[in-house]
């Protein structure tokens, strides 16, 4: 067997793509290795959401290129969102790369491997909305060993937010068929996974592109919930205005669907949201969050925010800080604005925020998130909660089981017994900024 090493950057969708690539490669005599030096094939699965991620990708393959120049017999693949965005530019910048594979063409990997092994250089980055997005599942999946299985249900995005590269790297929205998704979920559960996470850039848009059936995310959740076994179901990411009453009711009614919504806001200021081409203002977002909290007991709501969007004033930025407080957001991913090629906002060079101001706002935003995360965690002190154990390890001479509550809170439990994959009841004894500490009951 030949060995393949894949370095995965970015989101859960990229991690899921990596699992599919490993599934394909397993049919061509490749097995995964976690040691770069042992690999015959080195692949980087890239993320282009921030410039830092793109720079990291080229830095990594630079190391591999030096190995190749010194005579190491290896093949190098450059895949993912940066590949889709940059295409032939990759060969100019990194001539030692053997193939470039975009997000639209993952299903062509078998053909590409054959051509590369015969000595060709290959670039497959054509932008195409695949008629049958399920075609790429033909070879199966090699999942990371854990308790959670990621299952993409939609790909691409139709929103074209002015800062976001996703519609250009992932294409327009396309839904996988429910039959394929349910079959994949059954396989994951049969393999011992205890949690299913449905993935999509806008997961609540699932099924809108179906022309021959009226089948949406709520229908899919009900069908998955009906499967046998003790397991959990999650879904990410939700676009605020796509969260329907039907979806909320479904989350409340179904016993396996977790009380967790990831609802990116991006800015707390309505004028900035309009410039971002988001389809809501602050008031609308407030109503959506309040409605979810009112209907779903113990719900965790997380978000995303950008600091230093072009032309953002200090007052507008302070609206973002106040939004995190007002909406009692439990956690938020934060980032400083990074211009991305092809996006509308990247052309607003004269409106860019100076780097020092942007960095200062990013730090204040991060501090606000820490403050609210701790405040959120304190609500669960002395509560008894169900935890799905995900890992078991030693820390400072003590054995620790770590897992997640239904509402996505991380819990550490000191215990000598390995309980990975088990659902356990835990009393929350103390809280920290990023996690809870529990005791078995």
C-alpha positions as CSV (number, residue, x, y, z in Angstrom):
1,X,0.0,0.0,0.0
2,X,1.1,3.5,-0.8
3,X,0.7,6.2,1.9
4,X,-1.1,9.5,1.7
5,X,-0.9,12.4,4.1
6,X,-3.6,15.1,3.9
7,X,-3.3,18.4,5.7
8,X,-6.8,19.9,6.1
9,X,-7.3,23.6,6.7
10,X,-10.5,25.5,7.4
11,X,-14.1,24.4,8.1
12,X,-15.9,21.2,8.7
13,X,-16.9,21.0,5.1
14,X,-13.2,20.8,4.2
15,X,-12.7,18.1,6.8
16,X,-15.6,16.2,5.3
17,X,-14.1,16.6,1.8
18,X,-10.8,15.1,3.2
19,X,-12.7,12.1,4.4
20,X,-14.2,11.6,1.0
21,X,-10.8,11.9,-0.7
22,X,-9.4,9.3,1.7
23,X,-12.3,7.1,0.7
24,X,-11.5,7.5,-3.0
25,X,-7.8,6.9,-2.5
26,X,-8.4,3.7,-0.5
27,X,-9.6,2.2,-3.8
28,X,-6.3,3.0,-5.5
29,X,-3.9,1.3,-3.0
30,X,-3.4,4.4,-0.7
31,X,-3.7,4.3,3.0
32,X,-3.6,7.3,5.3
33,X,-0.6,8.2,7.4
34,X,-0.3,11.0,9.9
35,X,3.4,11.3,9.4
36,X,4.3,13.6,6.4
37,X,7.8,12.0,6.0
38,X,6.3,8.6,5.3
39,X,3.9,9.6,2.6
40,X,4.1,8.9,-1.1
41,X,1.3,11.4,-1.8
42,X,1.0,14.7,0.1
43,X,-2.2,16.7,-0.3
44,X,-3.1,20.1,1.2
45,X,-6.9,20.8,1.4
46,X,-7.0,24.6,1.5
47,X,-9.2,27.3,2.9
48,X,-9.5,30.7,1.4
49,X,-11.8,32.4,3.9
50,X,-8.9,34.5,5.2
51,X,-5.6,35.6,3.7
52,X,-3.8,34.0,6.6
53,X,-5.2,30.5,5.7
54,X,-4.1,31.0,2.1
55,X,-0.6,32.0,3.1
56,X,-0.4,29.0,5.4
57,X,-1.2,26.6,2.6
58,X,1.5,27.9,0.3
59,X,4.0,27.8,3.2
60,X,3.2,24.2,3.9
61,X,3.6,23.0,0.3
62,X,6.9,25.0,0.1
63,X,8.3,22.5,2.7
64,X,7.2,19.6,0.6
65,X,8.6,21.2,-2.5
66,X,12.0,21.4,-0.9
67,X,11.8,17.7,-0.1
68,X,11.0,17.0,-3.7
69,X,13.9,19.1,-4.9
70,X,16.3,17.1,-2.7
71,X,15.2,13.9,-4.5
72,X,12.3,12.5,-2.3
73,X,10.0,10.5,-4.5
74,X,6.6,12.1,-3.7
75,X,3.6,13.5,-5.5
76,X,2.0,16.8,-4.2
77,X,-1.7,17.8,-4.5
78,X,-3.2,21.2,-3.9
79,X,-6.9,21.0,-3.3
80,X,-9.9,22.9,-1.8
81,X,-11.0,26.5,-1.9
82,X,-7.7,28.2,-2.8
83,X,-7.3,25.7,-5.6
84,X,-10.7,26.6,-6.9
85,X,-10.0,30.3,-6.6
86,X,-6.4,30.3,-8.0
87,X,-6.4,27.4,-10.4
88,X,-3.4,27.7,-12.8
89,X,-1.7,30.3,-10.6
90,X,-0.7,27.5,-8.2
91,X,1.6,26.0,-10.8
92,X,3.3,29.3,-11.4
93,X,3.8,29.9,-7.7
94,X,4.6,26.3,-6.8
95,X,5.9,24.4,-9.9
96,X,6.6,21.3,-7.9
97,X,2.9,20.6,-7.4
98,X,1.6,17.7,-9.4
99,X,-2.1,18.4,-9.4
100,X,-4.5,21.1,-8.5
101,X,-8.1,20.0,-7.6
102,X,-10.9,22.4,-7.0
103,X,-14.0,22.0,-4.8
104,X,-16.3,21.3,-7.8
105,X,-14.3,18.4,-9.1
106,X,-13.6,16.2,-6.1
107,X,-15.3,13.2,-7.9
108,X,-12.6,13.4,-10.6
109,X,-9.9,12.4,-8.2
110,X,-9.6,8.8,-9.5
111,X,-8.9,10.0,-13.0
112,X,-6.4,12.6,-11.7
113,X,-4.5,10.1,-9.7
114,X,-4.0,7.8,-12.7
115,X,-2.8,10.7,-14.8
116,X,-0.4,12.0,-12.2
117,X,1.1,8.6,-11.6
118,X,1.7,8.4,-15.3
119,X,3.8,11.6,-15.1
120,X,1.2,14.3,-16.1
121,X,0.5,17.6,-14.3
122,X,-3.2,18.1,-13.9
123,X,-5.4,21.0,-13.1
124,X,-9.2,20.3,-12.6
125,X,-10.8,23.5,-11.3
126,X,-13.6,24.1,-13.8
127,X,-16.5,26.0,-12.2
128,X,-19.5,23.8,-12.7
129,X,-22.7,23.1,-10.8
130,X,-22.6,19.3,-10.7
131,X,-25.9,18.0,-11.9
132,X,-25.7,15.1,-9.4
133,X,-23.8,16.2,-6.3
134,X,-24.1,12.7,-5.0
135,X,-21.8,11.3,-7.6
136,X,-18.8,12.0,-5.4
137,X,-20.0,9.5,-2.8
138,X,-19.5,6.5,-5.1
139,X,-16.3,5.4,-3.4
140,X,-17.3,5.8,0.2
141,X,-15.7,7.7,3.1
142,X,-12.8,7.1,5.5
143,X,-14.0,9.0,8.6
144,X,-11.8,10.4,11.3
145,X,-12.2,8.1,14.3
146,X,-14.4,10.1,16.7
147,X,-18.0,10.2,18.1
148,X,-19.3,12.7,15.5
149,X,-19.8,12.1,11.8
150,X,-20.0,15.1,9.5
151,X,-22.5,14.7,6.6
152,X,-22.8,17.5,4.0
153,X,-26.4,18.0,2.9
154,X,-25.9,21.1,0.8
155,X,-22.9,22.6,-1.1
156,X,-22.3,26.1,-2.2
157,X,-24.1,29.4,-1.4
158,X,-26.4,31.8,-3.3
159,X,-26.1,34.8,-1.0
160,X,-23.1,36.6,-2.3
161,X,-22.3,38.6,0.8
162,X,-19.8,41.3,-0.2
163,X,-17.0,40.0,1.9
164,X,-17.3,36.3,1.3
165,X,-15.5,34.1,-1.2
166,X,-17.6,30.9,-0.7
167,X,-20.0,31.4,-3.8
168,X,-16.9,31.7,-6.0
169,X,-15.1,28.6,-4.5
170,X,-18.0,26.4,-3.7
171,X,-20.5,27.4,-6.4
172,X,-24.2,27.9,-6.1
173,X,-26.4,25.9,-3.7
174,X,-26.9,22.3,-4.4
175,X,-28.7,19.8,-2.2
176,X,-27.8,16.1,-1.8
177,X,-30.7,13.7,-2.1
178,X,-32.3,12.6,1.2
179,X,-31.8,9.0,0.2
180,X,-28.0,9.4,0.0
181,X,-27.9,11.4,3.3
182,X,-30.0,8.9,5.2
183,X,-27.9,6.0,3.8
184,X,-24.7,7.7,4.9
185,X,-26.1,8.4,8.3
186,X,-27.1,4.7,8.7
187,X,-23.5,3.7,7.7
188,X,-22.0,6.1,10.3
189,X,-24.3,4.8,13.0
190,X,-23.5,1.2,12.1
191,X,-19.8,2.1,12.4
192,X,-20.3,3.3,16.0
193,X,-20.7,7.1,15.6
194,X,-23.0,8.6,18.2
195,X,-23.6,12.0,16.7
196,X,-24.6,13.2,13.2
197,X,-23.8,16.8,12.1
198,X,-25.5,18.0,8.9
199,X,-23.3,20.5,7.1
200,X,-24.0,23.3,4.7
201,X,-22.9,26.9,4.1
202,X,-26.7,27.7,4.5
203,X,-28.0,24.4,5.9
204,X,-31.6,25.8,6.3
205,X,-31.8,26.2,2.5
206,X,-31.7,22.5,2.1
207,X,-34.1,21.2,-0.6
208,X,-35.0,24.6,-2.1
209,X,-33.4,23.5,-5.3
210,X,-35.4,20.3,-5.6
211,X,-37.8,20.6,-8.5
212,X,-39.6,17.3,-8.1
213,X,-40.4,17.2,-4.4
214,X,-41.3,19.4,-1.4
215,X,-38.7,18.2,1.0
216,X,-36.8,20.5,3.4
217,X,-34.5,20.4,6.4
218,X,-37.4,19.7,8.8
219,X,-38.4,16.6,6.7
220,X,-34.8,15.4,6.7
221,X,-34.5,15.9,10.5
222,X,-37.7,13.9,11.1
223,X,-36.5,11.0,8.8
224,X,-33.1,10.9,10.6
225,X,-34.7,11.1,14.0
226,X,-36.7,8.0,13.2
227,X,-33.6,5.9,12.7
228,X,-32.9,3.3,15.4
229,X,-30.3,3.9,18.1
230,X,-29.3,6.3,20.8
231,X,-27.6,9.2,19.0
232,X,-27.7,13.0,18.5
233,X,-28.3,15.2,15.5
234,X,-26.9,18.7,14.9
235,X,-27.0,21.0,11.9
236,X,-24.8,24.0,10.9
237,X,-24.7,26.7,9.6
238,X,-28.0,28.6,9.7
239,X,-28.7,31.8,7.8
240,X,-30.8,34.0,10.2
241,X,-33.8,34.7,7.9
242,X,-33.9,31.1,6.7
243,X,-34.8,29.8,10.2
244,X,-38.5,29.0,10.0
245,X,-41.1,28.3,12.7
246,X,-41.4,24.8,11.2
247,X,-37.7,24.2,11.8
248,X,-37.8,25.6,15.3
249,X,-40.9,23.4,16.1
250,X,-39.0,20.4,14.7
251,X,-36.0,21.0,16.9
252,X,-38.3,21.2,20.0
253,X,-40.3,18.1,19.0
254,X,-37.6,15.6,18.1
255,X,-35.7,13.9,20.9
256,X,-32.4,13.4,19.0
257,X,-32.0,16.9,17.6
258,X,-29.8,19.0,19.8
259,X,-30.7,22.4,21.3
260,X,-28.1,24.3,19.3
261,X,-28.2,27.0,16.6
262,X,-25.2,28.6,14.9
263,X,-26.5,31.9,13.5
264,X,-23.9,34.2,12.1
265,X,-24.7,37.9,12.5
266,X,-21.3,39.3,11.2
267,X,-22.0,42.9,12.5
268,X,-24.3,44.4,15.1
269,X,-24.9,47.5,13.0
270,X,-27.7,47.7,10.4
271,X,-25.9,50.0,8.0
272,X,-22.8,47.7,8.0
273,X,-25.1,44.7,7.5
274,X,-26.6,46.3,4.4
275,X,-23.1,47.0,3.0
276,X,-22.3,43.3,3.7
277,X,-25.4,42.3,1.6
278,X,-26.9,40.5,4.6
279,X,-30.7,40.0,4.2
280,X,-31.6,41.4,7.7
281,X,-30.9,44.3,10.0
282,X,-30.1,44.4,13.7
283,X,-33.8,44.5,14.7
284,X,-34.7,41.5,12.6
285,X,-31.8,39.4,13.9
286,X,-32.9,40.3,17.5
287,X,-36.4,39.0,16.8
288,X,-35.0,35.8,15.3
289,X,-32.8,35.1,18.3
290,X,-35.5,36.0,20.8
291,X,-37.9,33.7,19.0
292,X,-35.5,30.7,19.1
293,X,-34.7,31.3,22.8
294,X,-38.4,31.6,23.6
295,X,-39.2,28.3,21.9
296,X,-36.2,26.1,22.6
297,X,-35.3,25.5,26.3
298,X,-31.6,25.7,27.2
299,X,-30.7,26.5,23.6
300,X,-27.1,27.6,22.9
301,X,-26.9,30.2,20.2
302,X,-23.5,31.0,18.7
303,X,-22.5,33.5,16.0
304,X,-19.8,34.9,13.7
305,X,-18.5,38.5,13.7
306,X,-16.1,40.5,11.5
307,X,-14.1,43.4,13.0
308,X,-12.9,46.2,10.7
309,X,-15.2,45.8,7.7
310,X,-14.4,48.5,5.1
311,X,-15.7,52.0,6.3
312,X,-16.8,50.6,9.7
313,X,-16.8,53.5,12.2
314,X,-16.0,53.2,15.9
315,X,-19.7,53.7,16.7
316,X,-20.7,50.9,14.3
317,X,-18.1,48.6,15.8
318,X,-19.5,49.3,19.3
319,X,-22.9,48.1,18.0
320,X,-21.3,44.7,17.5
321,X,-20.0,44.6,21.0
322,X,-23.4,45.6,22.4
323,X,-25.2,43.0,20.2
324,X,-23.2,40.2,21.8
325,X,-24.4,41.4,25.2
326,X,-28.0,42.2,24.2
327,X,-28.6,38.9,22.5
328,X,-26.7,36.9,25.2
329,X,-24.8,35.0,22.5
330,X,-23.1,32.0,24.1
331,X,-20.0,32.0,21.9
332,X,-18.9,33.7,18.7
333,X,-16.2,33.1,16.1
334,X,-14.4,36.3,15.4
335,X,-12.1,37.5,12.7
336,X,-10.5,40.7,11.4
337,X,-11.7,41.6,7.9
338,X,-9.6,40.1,5.2
339,X,-10.2,41.2,1.6
340,X,-10.8,38.3,-0.7
341,X,-10.3,38.3,-4.5
342,X,-13.5,38.5,-6.6
343,X,-15.6,39.8,-3.8
344,X,-17.3,43.2,-3.9
345,X,-15.8,44.5,-0.7
346,X,-12.3,43.8,-1.9
347,X,-12.7,46.6,-4.4
348,X,-13.3,49.2,-1.6
349,X,-9.7,49.8,-1.1
350,X,-10.2,53.5,-0.2
351,X,-12.5,52.4,2.7
352,X,-10.2,49.8,4.3
353,X,-9.7,50.2,8.0
354,X,-6.0,50.7,9.0
355,X,-4.4,47.4,10.3
356,X,-3.7,48.7,13.8
357,X,-7.3,49.9,14.2
358,X,-8.6,46.6,12.8
359,X,-6.4,44.6,15.2
360,X,-7.4,46.7,18.2
361,X,-11.1,46.1,17.4
362,X,-10.5,42.4,16.9
363,X,-8.9,42.1,20.3
364,X,-11.8,44.0,22.0
365,X,-14.3,41.8,20.1
366,X,-12.4,38.7,21.3
367,X,-12.5,39.9,24.9
368,X,-16.2,40.5,24.7
369,X,-16.7,37.0,23.4
370,X,-14.7,35.6,26.4
371,X,-16.7,37.7,28.8
372,X,-20.1,36.4,27.5
373,X,-18.9,32.8,27.1
374,X,-18.1,32.8,30.8
375,X,-21.4,34.4,31.7
376,X,-23.2,31.8,29.6
377,X,-21.4,28.9,31.3
378,X,-22.2,30.2,34.7
379,X,-25.9,29.5,34.0
380,X,-25.2,25.7,34.2
381,X,-23.4,25.6,37.6
382,X,-24.8,22.9,39.8
383,X,-27.0,21.6,36.9
384,X,-27.1,17.9,35.9
385,X,-26.5,17.5,32.2
386,X,-26.2,14.7,29.7
387,X,-22.7,14.5,28.2
388,X,-21.5,12.5,25.2
389,X,-17.8,11.6,25.9
390,X,-15.6,12.4,22.9
391,X,-12.0,11.9,24.2
392,X,-10.0,10.4,27.1
393,X,-6.5,11.6,27.9
394,X,-4.0,12.5,30.7
395,X,-3.6,16.1,31.9
396,X,-1.2,17.0,34.6
397,X,-1.2,13.5,36.0
398,X,-5.0,13.2,36.0
399,X,-7.1,11.2,33.6
400,X,-9.8,13.3,31.9
401,X,-12.9,12.4,29.9
402,X,-14.1,15.3,27.7
403,X,-17.4,15.6,25.9
404,X,-20.3,17.8,24.8
405,X,-23.7,18.5,26.3
406,X,-26.7,18.5,24.0
407,X,-26.5,22.3,23.7
408,X,-22.8,22.0,22.7
409,X,-21.1,23.0,25.9
410,X,-17.7,21.3,26.5
411,X,-17.4,19.4,29.8
412,X,-14.2,18.0,31.4
413,X,-14.7,15.1,33.9
414,X,-11.9,13.7,36.0
415,X,-12.3,10.0,35.8
416,X,-9.9,7.0,35.4
417,X,-12.4,5.1,33.3
418,X,-12.4,5.6,29.5
419,X,-16.0,6.4,28.6
420,X,-15.5,7.6,25.0
421,X,-18.8,7.1,23.0
422,X,-20.9,6.8,26.1
423,X,-23.7,9.2,27.3
424,X,-23.2,10.0,30.9
425,X,-25.0,12.3,33.4
426,X,-22.8,14.9,34.9
427,X,-23.3,17.5,37.6
428,X,-21.5,20.8,36.7
429,X,-19.2,21.6,39.7
430,X,-17.4,24.6,38.3
431,X,-17.1,26.7,35.2
432,X,-14.3,28.3,33.2
433,X,-14.4,30.6,30.1
434,X,-14.3,27.9,27.5
435,X,-15.6,24.8,29.3
436,X,-17.4,23.3,32.3
437,X,-16.0,20.9,34.9
438,X,-18.3,18.1,35.9
439,X,-18.6,15.2,38.2
440,X,-20.3,11.9,37.4
441,X,-23.7,11.3,39.1
